[in-house]
Amino acid sequence: MRAFLVSCLVALSLPLGGCGLRPLYASGAKGGVATMLADIDVGPIEGHSGWLVRNALRDRFVAAQAGRGEGNRYRLDVRLEDSITGFGVRSDDAVTRERRTLRARYQLVDSQTNQVLLDATAAQDAGIDVVGSEYATIAAENSSLERLASGIADQIVARLAVYANRGGPAAAPANPSP
């Protein structure tokens, strides 16, 4: 019975090779995705949420650089919209639940030509319980902002990686020879 299951699994996995599915980072540190991510500089982003998102992005790009790339071929411009909406109102008009939403509009810009290569958005939201302690509510709001900033950074990096993998500017060498 076990041999039958193994042979079925092998037979079912064979068509996966022909579906065109391939990892984004298949070429490793020398591939187009890693090369593009290594050459991105994140511009300043306004506000506390901007500081969190910028640091999260820079952490991910530094990991991609691995000592290569100067992070100046491309510039990533990000604008954030951070909002907190109260809902779950009790009979005494007190809010018991909040939703914090962080939206980002980002543009990948070629630093030499100032041409916008990619214009996209990312969004995340989180629910927050409003409790009797104001300190606990503020701590929960700050904690949710940190998680949202990390999630936004993950979305942006994933979108940039897909863009590079589909023939974005990283497909061309950094210094094309004539």
Secondary structure, DSSP 8 states (H G I E B T S, - for coil): -HHHHHHHHHHHHGGGGGGT---TTTTGGGSHHHHHHHTEEE----HHHHHHHHHHHHHHHHHHHTT---S-SEEEEEEEEEEEEEEEE-TTS-EEEEEEEEEEEEEEEETTT--EEEEEEEEEEEEEE--S-HHHHHHHHHHHHHHHHHHHHHHHHHHHHHHHHTT-GGGS-SS---
